[in-house]
Amino acid sequence: MNNKEFIADLAQRAGYTQADTQKMVTEVIDSMGSQFAEGDSVQISNYGTFEVKKRLERIVVNPSTQQRMLVPPKLILNFRPVAYIKEALKDS
C-alpha cells in the first residue's frame, strides 16, 4: 500500500476529505519526528511504541577482502508492537 492508497482508505473510514486526511497524517508524522529528534519515545495505545536507540560503534569485516572497518555510532528508530499484534503476526 502506498501513501495515496493509505490516505484514500483512511479518508473513507474517517469520513474526511483526502486533503484533510493528508494534512492530519502529515501533522502526526511531523509531531512524532520532533519527539524523536529530542530522543523521546512515542507510545500509541493498542498499537505499540516507537523509540530512539543508540547503536554503538563496531568493527565489521568485509568477507571478500578481509578488510576491517569501523562503523560509527548512530541513532536508530525501533518499534515494539503490543502483544496481540505480535501474536497475530506469528499466527499468520
All heavy atoms as an XYZ file, in Angstrom:
729
protein
N       0.857     -1.169      0.000
C       0.000      0.000      0.000
C       0.906      1.236      0.000
O       1.763      1.373      0.858
C      -0.884     -0.025      1.253
C      -1.721      1.218      1.428
S      -2.787      1.188      2.880
C      -4.117      0.187      2.310
N       0.692      2.112     -0.952
C       1.480      3.340     -0.992
C       0.736      4.458     -0.265
O      -0.373      4.263      0.247
C       1.828      3.733     -2.433
C       0.611      4.035     -3.268
O      -0.439      4.420     -2.768
N       0.741      3.851     -4.579
N       1.350      5.640     -0.203
C       0.789      6.754      0.552
C      -0.586      7.166      0.023
O      -1.512      7.403      0.806
C       1.745      7.947      0.513
C       1.262      9.082      1.380
O       0.956      8.886      2.550
N       1.165     10.267      0.807
N      -0.737      7.213     -1.285
C      -2.004      7.648     -1.875
C      -3.129      6.683     -1.513
O      -4.229      7.100     -1.148
C      -1.845      7.758     -3.393
C      -3.031      8.353     -4.094
C      -2.752      8.532     -5.575
C      -3.936      9.154     -6.276
N      -3.680      9.363     -7.706
N      -2.859      5.383     -1.603
C      -3.861      4.380     -1.248
C      -4.194      4.442      0.243
O      -5.353      4.303      0.637
C      -3.351      2.985     -1.606
C      -3.195      2.754     -3.089
C      -2.431      1.479     -3.396
O      -1.737      0.958     -2.489
O      -2.504      1.016     -4.535
N      -3.165      4.648      1.070
C      -3.370      4.743      2.517
C      -4.264      5.927      2.871
O      -5.211      5.791      3.642
C      -2.021      4.856      3.234
C      -2.134      5.100      4.708
C      -2.586      4.106      5.557
C      -1.792      6.326      5.256
C      -2.695      4.327      6.926
C      -1.903      6.555      6.609
C      -2.354      5.554      7.451
N      -3.976      7.086      2.292
C      -4.764      8.296      2.571
C      -6.202      8.114      2.091
O      -7.150      8.488      2.778
C      -4.117      9.539      1.932
C      -2.746      9.810      2.574
C      -5.012     10.757      2.043
C      -2.788     10.114      4.053
N      -6.391      7.510      0.915
C      -7.741      7.294      0.393
C      -8.539      6.364      1.301
O      -9.708      6.629      1.612
C      -7.669      6.723     -1.019
N      -7.916      5.285      1.763
C      -8.591      4.339      2.646
C      -8.913      4.981      3.997
O     -10.024      4.839      4.517
C      -7.720      3.097      2.846
C      -8.415      2.028      3.654
O      -9.595      1.736      3.359
O      -7.783      1.483      4.576
N      -7.959      5.707      4.547
C      -8.166      6.373      5.838
C      -9.248      7.450      5.744
O     -10.081      7.587      6.643
C      -6.849      6.972      6.333
C      -6.813      7.528      7.741
C      -7.163      6.451      8.751
C      -5.443      8.103      8.041
N      -9.257      8.199      4.655
C     -10.272      9.244      4.464
C     -11.660      8.631      4.378
O     -12.621      9.156      4.949
C      -9.963     10.044      3.200
N     -11.775      7.516      3.680
C     -13.072      6.855      3.562
C     -13.547      6.342      4.918
O     -14.700      6.512      5.282
C     -12.979      5.693      2.575
C     -14.298      4.965      2.405
C     -14.145      3.675      1.622
O     -13.038      3.188      1.441
N     -15.251      3.125      1.182
N     -12.646      5.737      5.694
C     -13.016      5.202      7.001
C     -13.382      6.302      7.991
O     -14.287      6.132      8.796
C     -11.873      4.384      7.583
C     -11.644      3.087      6.883
C     -10.490      2.361      7.521
N     -10.171      1.150      6.809
C      -9.656      0.080      7.385
N      -9.385      0.085      8.669
N      -9.391     -0.983      6.671
N     -12.642      7.429      7.948
C     -12.857      8.505      8.924
C     -13.958      9.470      8.502
O     -14.467     10.225      9.324
C     -11.557      9.264      9.138
N     -14.280      9.493      7.213
C     -15.324     10.387      6.735
C     -14.837     11.801      6.457
O     -15.626     12.740      6.466
N     -13.549     11.963      6.232
C     -12.980     13.265      5.882
C     -12.587     13.264      4.413
O     -12.530     12.228      3.770
C     -11.728     13.551      6.725
C     -12.002     13.768      8.183
C     -11.726     12.774      9.114
C     -12.523     14.970      8.638
C     -11.966     12.972     10.461
C     -12.766     15.172      9.985
C     -12.485     14.173     10.890
O     -12.723     14.370     12.220
N     -12.268     14.457      3.898
C     -11.758     14.529      2.537
C     -10.320     14.030      2.523
O      -9.656     14.004      3.565
C     -11.801     15.975      2.000
O     -10.895     16.767      2.757
C     -13.203     16.552      2.053
N      -9.841     13.683      1.348
C      -8.464     13.202      1.247
C      -7.473     14.311      1.588
O      -6.434     14.046      2.196
C      -8.197     12.649     -0.144
C      -8.865     11.315     -0.371
C      -8.427     10.655     -1.664
O      -7.427     11.029     -2.261
N      -9.194      9.663     -2.095
N      -7.788     15.553      1.236
C      -6.890     16.675      1.547
C      -6.775     16.874      3.053
O      -5.670     17.055      3.584
C      -7.384     17.951      0.879
N      -7.920     16.828      3.753
C      -7.889     16.976      5.212
C      -7.159     15.810      5.876
O      -6.397     15.998      6.824
C      -9.310     17.068      5.767
C      -9.989     18.381      5.431
O      -9.281     19.349      5.071
O     -11.241     18.439      5.529
N      -7.395     14.621      5.381
C      -6.730     13.441      5.924
C      -5.232     13.521      5.715
O      -4.455     13.208      6.619
C      -7.298     12.163      5.275
O      -8.714     12.144      5.443
C      -6.703     10.927      5.892
N      -4.799     13.976      4.540
C      -3.366     14.123      4.262
C      -2.734     15.123      5.229
O      -1.646     14.891      5.748
C      -3.145     14.576      2.815
C      -1.685     14.772      2.437
C      -0.917     13.470      2.423
O      -1.373     12.476      1.857
N       0.234     13.446      3.037
N      -3.437     16.235      5.491
C      -2.919     17.238      6.432
C      -2.787     16.658      7.836
O      -1.789     16.891      8.520
C      -3.832     18.464      6.467
C      -3.765     19.313      5.229
C      -4.749     20.474      5.304
C      -4.815     21.222      3.990
N      -5.846     22.270      4.006
N      -3.792     15.892      8.272
C      -3.749     15.302      9.611
C      -2.610     14.291      9.742
O      -1.882     14.289     10.735
C      -5.088     14.640      9.942
C      -6.183     15.623     10.234
S      -7.688     14.832     10.805
C      -8.486     14.477      9.240
N      -2.449     13.441      8.740
C      -1.379     12.445      8.778
C      -0.020     13.140      8.777
O       0.886     12.753      9.536
C      -1.511     11.460      7.599
C      -0.272     10.596      7.456
C      -2.744     10.589      7.778
N       0.133     14.178      7.980
C       1.391     14.925      7.938
C       1.695     15.555      9.288
O       2.838     15.519      9.753
C       1.333     16.005      6.841
O       1.075     15.368      5.588
C       2.635     16.774      6.757
N       0.691     16.118      9.944
C       0.884     16.722     11.263
C       1.295     15.684     12.295
O       2.172     15.933     13.120
C      -0.378     17.450     11.721
C      -0.642     18.736     10.986
C       0.459     19.762     11.191
O       0.977     19.900     12.325
O       0.820     20.424     10.201
N       0.671     14.518     12.263
C       1.025     13.456     13.210
C       2.469     13.015     13.001
O       3.244     12.876     13.955
C       0.053     12.261     13.080
C       0.566     11.039     13.828
C      -1.323     12.639     13.572
N       2.847     12.815     11.750
C       4.210     12.366     11.447
C       5.225     13.436     11.826
O       6.285     13.128     12.383
C       4.320     11.956      9.967
C       3.511     10.685      9.748
C       5.776     11.752      9.559
C       3.380     10.267      8.310
N       4.923     14.712     11.548
C       5.827     15.792     11.932
C       5.980     15.877     13.442
O       7.079     16.094     13.962
C       5.329     17.133     11.382
C       5.469     17.240      9.883
O       6.203     16.422      9.289
O       4.834     18.147      9.293
N       4.881     15.706     14.158
C       4.927     15.738     15.625
C       5.757     14.582     16.165
O       6.567     14.768     17.085
C       3.508     15.677     16.178
O       3.527     15.634     17.572
N       5.581     13.397     15.598
C       6.386     12.249     16.022
C       7.852     12.488     15.713
O       8.723     12.179     16.539
C       5.891     10.977     15.327
C       4.555     10.493     15.824
S       3.894      9.091     14.901
C       5.034      7.797     15.318
N       8.147     13.065     14.563
C       9.528     13.347     14.186
C      10.207     14.303     15.145
O      11.385     14.128     15.488
N       9.477     15.319     15.603
C      10.074     16.262     16.551
C      10.335     15.582     17.896
O      11.326     15.880     18.571
C       9.193     17.492     16.714
O       7.953     17.151     17.285
N       9.469     14.646     18.289
C       9.713     13.897     19.527
C      10.937     13.004     19.390
O      11.739     12.893     20.315
C       8.487     13.051     19.887
C       7.269     13.844     20.265
C       7.500     14.696     21.489
O       8.023     14.243     22.498
N       7.130     15.958     21.392
N      11.106     12.376     18.229
C      12.268     11.529     18.004
C      13.549     12.356     18.011
O      14.583     11.907     18.498
C      12.150     10.762     16.685
C      10.971      9.827     16.626
C      10.293      9.631     15.436
C      10.526      9.150     17.747
C       9.216      8.771     15.364
C       9.438      8.282     17.692
C       8.788      8.095     16.499
N      13.492     13.562     17.458
C      14.670     14.431     17.428
C      15.120     14.792     18.838
O      16.316     14.999     19.081
C      14.368     15.692     16.628
N      14.176     14.864     19.775
C      14.508     15.159     21.165
C      14.930     13.904     21.926
O      15.307     13.977     23.090
C      13.305     15.797     21.864
C      12.946     17.157     21.312
C      11.670     17.712     21.924
O      11.160     17.118     22.906
O      11.186     18.728     21.415
N      14.836     12.747     21.298
C      15.217     11.495     21.936
C      14.104     10.846     22.719
O      14.340      9.882     23.453
N      12.883     11.349     22.593
C      11.742     10.796     23.317
C      11.119      9.636     22.546
O      11.269      9.532     21.333
C      10.671     11.867     23.539
C      11.149     12.987     24.432
O      12.085     12.756     25.221
O      10.593     14.096     24.338
N      10.401      8.792     23.269
C       9.666      7.717     22.612
C       8.208      8.148     22.441
O       7.732      9.050     23.120
C       9.741      6.426     23.433
O       9.146      6.610     24.683
N       7.530      7.498     21.506
C       6.120      7.780     21.242
C       5.356      6.472     21.397
O       5.655      5.488     20.721
C       5.911      8.355     19.823
C       4.438      8.519     19.524
C       6.654      9.668     19.659
N       4.385      6.470     22.319
C       3.585      5.276     22.557
C       2.176      5.509     22.037
O       1.532      6.498     22.379
C       3.531      4.953     24.043
C       2.779      3.692     24.343
C       2.810      3.343     25.815
O       3.315      4.103     26.630
N       2.266      2.199     26.155
N       1.714      4.606     21.183
C       0.362      4.663     20.637
C      -0.399      3.489     21.234
O      -0.031      2.333     21.021
C       0.375      4.590     19.096
C       1.201      5.744     18.531
C      -1.034      4.601     18.549
C       1.431      5.677     17.058
N      -1.439      3.798     22.017
C      -2.153      2.728     22.708
C      -2.781      1.764     21.718
O      -3.238      2.141     20.651
C      -3.214      3.274     23.647
O      -3.745      4.470     23.220
N      -2.782      0.512     22.091
C      -3.294     -0.605     21.293
C      -2.545     -0.793     19.984
O      -3.051     -1.445     19.073
C      -4.794     -0.461     21.015
C      -5.611     -0.495     22.269
O      -5.262     -1.181     23.219
N      -6.688      0.260     22.293
N      -1.341     -0.217     19.862
C      -0.545     -0.390     18.642
C       0.898     -0.739     18.974
O       1.392     -1.764     18.561
C      -0.631      0.859     17.771
C      -0.004      0.668     16.419
C      -0.552     -0.194     15.485
C       1.162      1.330     16.084
C       0.030     -0.387     14.252
C       1.749      1.151     14.846
C       1.190      0.290     13.937
O       1.782      0.106     12.733
N       1.593      0.157     19.702
C       2.973     -0.123     20.044
C       3.729      1.129     20.423
O       3.157      2.213     20.577
N       5.052      0.978     20.560
C       5.920      2.069     20.984
C       7.050      2.252     19.982
O       7.714      1.291     19.602
C       6.516      1.759     22.374
O       5.458      1.530     23.296
C       7.372      2.904     22.864
N       7.248      3.500     19.579
C       8.389      3.877     18.753
C       9.404      4.520     19.681
O       9.059      5.409     20.460
C       7.988      4.901     17.686
C       7.035      4.378     16.666
C       5.663      4.480     16.853
C       7.502      3.781     15.512
C       4.774      4.009     15.905
C       6.625      3.306     14.549
C       5.258      3.422     14.753
N      10.669      4.083     19.607
C      11.684      4.676     20.465
C      13.000      4.807     19.713
O      13.302      4.028     18.813
C      11.859      3.862     21.748
C      12.232      2.429     21.530
C      12.179      1.596     22.805
O      11.890      2.153     23.878
O      12.434      0.409     22.710
N      13.765      5.815     20.113
C      15.067      6.068     19.512
C      16.112      5.343     20.352
O      16.149      5.492     21.571
C      15.372      7.581     19.465
C      16.749      7.827     18.899
C      14.320      8.301     18.650
N      16.942      4.549     19.700
C      18.018      3.837     20.381
C      19.341      4.211     19.744
O      19.402      4.525     18.557
C      17.821      2.324     20.283
C      16.672      1.804     21.108
C      16.681      0.305     21.116
C      15.636     -0.214     22.080
N      15.683     -1.667     22.188
N      20.389      4.135     20.544
C      21.721      4.429     20.024
C      22.443      3.115     19.751
O      22.558      2.263     20.628
C      22.526      5.255     21.020
C      23.867      5.668     20.493
C      24.586      6.599     21.434
C      25.882      7.056     20.801
N      26.595      7.991     21.671
N      22.872      2.949     18.515
C      23.659      1.776     18.150
C      25.132      2.140     18.340
O      25.607      3.143     17.795
C      23.389      1.365     16.712
C      24.171      0.139     16.299
C      23.798     -0.327     14.936
N      22.501     -1.041     15.036
C      21.859     -1.505     13.998
N      22.331     -1.320     12.796
N      20.733     -2.141     14.157
N      25.853      1.344     19.103
C      27.246      1.635     19.410
C      28.134      1.416     18.194
O      27.767      0.700     17.261
C      27.718      0.758     20.566
C      26.960      0.924     21.878
C      27.454     -0.089     22.900
C      27.105      2.331     22.404
N      29.329      2.033     18.238
C      30.261      1.808     17.136
C      30.757      0.373     17.187
O      30.823     -0.239     18.249
C      31.419      2.801     17.188
C      32.397      2.603     18.305
C      33.496      3.642     18.292
O      33.464      4.566     17.472
O      34.392      3.515     19.116
N      31.075     -0.163     16.030
C      31.503     -1.547     15.961
C      32.455     -1.737     14.793
O      32.524     -0.906     13.895
C      30.298     -2.475     15.838
C      29.505     -2.257     14.587
C      28.146     -2.951     14.679
N      27.461     -2.964     13.417
C      26.792     -1.945     12.901
N      26.745     -0.804     13.550
N      26.186     -2.045     11.738
N      33.153     -2.845     14.825
C      34.082     -3.187     13.750
C      33.444     -4.279     12.909
O      32.948     -5.273     13.435
C      35.424     -3.672     14.324
C      36.088     -2.540     15.111
C      36.341     -4.151     13.206
C      37.340     -2.948     15.842
N      33.423     -4.061     11.596
C      32.897     -5.059     10.677
C      34.020     -5.498      9.743
O      34.980     -4.763      9.522
C      31.702     -4.528      9.856
C      30.536     -4.214     10.760
C      32.088     -3.324      9.045
N      33.895     -6.691      9.209
C      34.905     -7.238      8.311
C      34.253     -7.528      6.974
O      33.226     -8.206      6.899
C      35.522     -8.528      8.894
C      36.542     -9.112      7.929
C      36.143     -8.265     10.247
N      34.846     -6.980      5.900
C      34.386     -7.270      4.554
C      34.775     -8.715      4.241
O      35.956     -9.055      4.240
C      35.042     -6.297      3.569
C      34.553     -6.473      2.164
O      34.089     -7.542      1.787
N      34.672     -5.427      1.374
N      33.818     -9.596      3.967
C      34.151    -11.017      3.777
C      35.007    -11.311      2.550
O      35.777    -12.264      2.551
C      32.796    -11.709      3.659
C      31.789    -10.643      3.504
C      32.394     -9.354      3.906
N      34.912    -10.495      1.518
C      35.691    -10.790      0.311
C      37.127    -10.289      0.413
O      38.044    -10.932     -0.090
C      35.014    -10.200     -0.921
O      34.936     -8.796     -0.798
N      37.357     -9.148      1.071
C      38.716     -8.589      1.148
C      39.343     -8.750      2.530
O      40.522     -8.457      2.705
C      38.695     -7.088      0.814
O      37.928     -6.399      1.793
C      38.159     -6.837     -0.576
N      38.569     -9.174      3.512
C      39.007     -9.297      4.904
C      39.447     -7.960      5.506
O      40.160     -7.928      6.498
C      40.138    -10.334      5.037
C      39.777    -11.724      4.578
C      38.605    -12.300      5.364
O      38.530    -12.147      6.563
N      37.677    -12.929      4.653
N      39.034     -6.878      4.866
C      39.381     -5.549      5.381
C      38.447     -5.205      6.532
O      37.235     -5.375      6.448
C      39.244     -4.495      4.276
C      39.591     -3.107      4.735
C      39.391     -2.074      3.628
O      38.899     -2.406      2.555
N      39.758     -0.850      3.907
N      39.028     -4.711      7.625
C      38.255     -4.325      8.794
C      37.908     -2.847      8.698
O      38.735     -2.031      8.312
C      39.051     -4.596     10.065
C      39.366     -6.074     10.224
C      40.234     -6.328     11.391
N      39.444     -6.073     12.595
C      39.863     -6.299     13.823
N      41.060     -6.793     14.027
N      39.095     -6.049     14.851
N      36.654     -2.523      9.058
C      36.208     -1.136      9.002
C      35.486     -0.808     10.300
O      34.808     -1.665     10.875
C      35.261     -0.914      7.828
C      35.897     -1.134      6.474
S      34.713     -0.946      5.135
C      33.799     -2.474      5.293
N      35.624      0.445     10.718
C      34.936      0.920     11.911
C      33.642      1.602     11.484
O      33.653      2.542     10.695
C      35.823      1.902     12.675
C      35.232      2.463     13.953
C      35.078      1.367     14.995
C      36.116      3.564     14.498
N      32.521      1.108     11.997
C      31.220      1.707     11.721
C      30.906      2.640     12.880
O      30.882      2.205     14.040
C      30.128      0.627     11.578
C      28.770      1.261     11.355
C      30.464     -0.326     10.447
N      30.697      3.935     12.619
C      30.465      4.889     13.709
C      29.121      4.655     14.399
O      28.222      4.022     13.833
C      30.493      6.246     13.007
C      30.178      5.965     11.593
C      30.662      4.580     11.309
N      28.968      5.177     15.621
C      27.683      5.033     16.305
C      26.599      5.829     15.588
O      26.885      6.817     14.913
C      27.943      5.604     17.697
C      29.086      6.506     17.528
C      29.907      5.951     16.405
N      25.362      5.377     15.725
C      24.265      6.103     15.097
C      22.979      5.855     15.865
O      22.867      4.902     16.642
C      24.097      5.706     13.636
C      23.690      4.272     13.395
C      23.556      4.007     11.908
C      23.194      2.564     11.653
N      23.029      2.307     10.238
N      22.013      6.714     15.637
C      20.698      6.580     16.248
C      19.775      5.840     15.289
O      19.783      6.106     14.090
C      20.106      7.952     16.574
C      20.892      8.790     17.581
C      20.257     10.163     17.723
C      20.966      8.102     18.923
N      18.997      4.912     15.832
C      18.051      4.153     15.014
C      16.677      4.246     15.649
O      16.537      4.458     16.857
C      18.468      2.677     14.844
C      18.580      1.986     16.203
C      19.747      2.553     14.052
C      18.686      0.493     16.112
N      15.653      4.084     14.848
C      14.279      4.090     15.336
C      13.814      2.649     15.478
O      13.915      1.856     14.541
C      13.379      4.853     14.367
C      11.941      5.055     14.798
C      11.880      5.853     16.103
C      11.166      5.771     13.723
N      13.324      2.308     16.653
C      12.890      0.954     16.952
C      11.386      0.958     17.227
O      10.863      1.904     17.795
C      13.658      0.444     18.178
C      13.406     -1.010     18.442
O      13.333     -1.808     17.529
N      13.281     -1.358     19.707
N      10.705     -0.105     16.822
C       9.273     -0.236     17.069
C       9.010     -1.530     17.821
O       9.493     -2.596     17.435
C       8.488     -0.243     15.759
C       7.019     -0.508     15.952
C       6.211      0.417     16.576
C       6.456     -1.701     15.524
C       4.859      0.170     16.775
C       5.108     -1.952     15.703
C       4.311     -1.011     16.333
N       8.253     -1.429     18.911
C       7.827     -2.596     19.675
C       6.305     -2.668     19.621
O       5.620     -1.833     20.213
C       8.254     -2.479     21.133
C       9.691     -2.795     21.391
C       9.937     -2.835     22.868
N       9.086     -1.852     23.551
C       9.394     -1.234     24.671
N      10.515     -1.491     25.260
N       8.577     -0.353     25.214
N       5.751     -3.639     18.918
C       4.284     -3.749     18.853
C       3.728     -4.306     20.161
O       4.449     -4.937     20.939
C       4.052     -4.731     17.702
C       5.292     -5.532     17.637
C       6.415     -4.643     18.094
N       2.435     -4.085     20.384
C       1.773     -4.658     21.555
C       1.638     -6.169     21.360
O       1.781     -6.681     20.252
C       0.400     -4.001     21.818
C       0.551     -2.556     22.226
C      -0.508     -4.142     20.632
N       1.348     -6.868     22.430
C       1.376     -8.335     22.423
C       0.416     -8.949     21.410
O       0.774     -9.906     20.713
C       1.068     -8.857     23.817
N      -0.803     -8.416     21.301
C      -1.758     -9.076     20.394
C      -1.364     -8.897     18.927
O      -1.683     -9.751     18.098
C      -3.194     -8.630     20.661
C      -3.593     -7.292     20.103
C      -4.090     -7.176     18.814
C      -3.478     -6.139     20.870
C      -4.464     -5.949     18.305
C      -3.855     -4.908     20.365
C      -4.347     -4.826     19.084
O      -4.700     -3.598     18.581
N      -0.652     -7.836     18.581
C      -0.161     -7.686     17.199
C       0.955     -8.696     16.947
O       1.020     -9.305     15.878
C       0.307     -6.245     16.930
C      -0.894     -5.299     16.940
C       1.061     -6.157     15.605
C      -0.554     -3.843     16.731
N       1.832     -8.905     17.930
C       2.883     -9.905     17.796
C       2.282    -11.283     17.559
O       2.731    -12.045     16.703
C       3.751     -9.956     19.058
C       4.756     -8.869     19.173
C       5.585     -9.120     20.413
C       6.532     -7.994     20.688
N       7.325     -8.224     21.904
N       1.260    -11.606     18.341
C       0.595    -12.907     18.190
C      -0.081    -13.061     16.838
O      -0.005    -14.112     16.209
C      -0.417    -13.117     19.314
C       0.193    -13.297     20.676
C       1.099    -14.512     20.753
O       0.753    -15.561     20.175
O       2.164    -14.407     21.388
N      -0.719    -11.998     16.363
C      -1.385    -12.046     15.067
C      -0.378    -12.265     13.943
O      -0.636    -13.017     12.997
C      -2.193    -10.764     14.827
N       0.774    -11.613     14.044
C       1.808    -11.805     13.027
C       2.428    -13.187     13.106
O       2.765    -13.786     12.083
C       2.896    -10.736     13.186
C       2.493     -9.321     12.803
C       3.606     -8.343     13.138
C       2.137     -9.235     11.345
N       2.572    -13.701     14.313
C       3.158    -15.023     14.493
C       2.239    -16.110     13.931
O       2.700    -17.091     13.357
C       3.390    -15.264     15.986
C       4.295    -16.436     16.286
C       4.445    -16.663     17.784
C       5.139    -15.504     18.440
N       5.353    -15.726     19.888
N       0.925    -15.919     14.090
C      -0.038    -16.917     13.624
C      -0.244    -16.893     12.114
O      -0.676    -17.879     11.535
C      -1.383    -16.721     14.324
C      -1.301    -17.011     15.811
O      -0.339    -17.678     16.231
O      -2.191    -16.549     16.550
N       0.053    -15.783     11.456
C      -0.214    -15.706     10.017
C       0.896    -16.211      9.160
O       1.909    -16.615      9.490
C      -0.506    -14.271      9.609
O       0.600    -13.438      9.840
